[in-house]
Amino acid sequence: MGIILPRFEKLHGKTEAEICRRIIHAIFEQRIPPGERLTEERLAETFNVSRTIVRQAMARLSQDGILVKMPNVGSTVASPTRKETRDILAVRRMVEPEIVRTLAVSVSEAGLAELHEHLEAETAARKNDARGTFVRLAGEFHLRLAELTGNHVLVQLMTRLQTLTCLAILLHAKGEQACPPGEHGQITDAIARQDGETAAREMLHHLKHVEMDLRLDGEERTSSFSETMAWLRGV
Ligand SMILES: [Zn+2]
């Protein structure tokens, strides 16, 4: 399947950070599937920038585990295995309840207004059946929370975890494929009431629901050549 990138305007003079942001945006909208091969030539042409800038962007995404370098293939978009997905979600369960607990005592009025605006956009996209936009906004809600803490390290970590979760959902989801409706609102309400304990509990429930919608038990889908041969011998 060919890569379907959104309509990018020309990016003359833009940095590798902007290229990374746009690739992540496309992953959030489920426009770039896991395992997709990305080449310097293709990206340089798509973004109309030099290959040097593309190379820097790809190096940054590789560092974050969003791109994976494969021998004889080049760079491909990460395809988190079931085990990797369980690990990603385990880290999210450690980190995100703390994020909302912190926000319950520290978020400004402007920050809360931003969250409510985000929720309205999510609801509108869901209502209008704008699937790509809705899935992206649902993922970005978790990044907004990290951004509102003002902690840059946390934003970097959450960007990485959320991007890998988006890719894992495409590989392992059973159904809904996005955050369950209403739960972001409940988390935001608890933050607004300055009730950190409820906000943390709601976030933990929410992450459990996300995980329950994934098939993460049992064998990995991919099998090695030797495993296939062993299976054939037993047929
Ligand atoms: Zn969510």
Residues whose N, C-alpha, C, O or C-beta is under 5 A from the ligand:
A	BS01	ZN	A138 C179
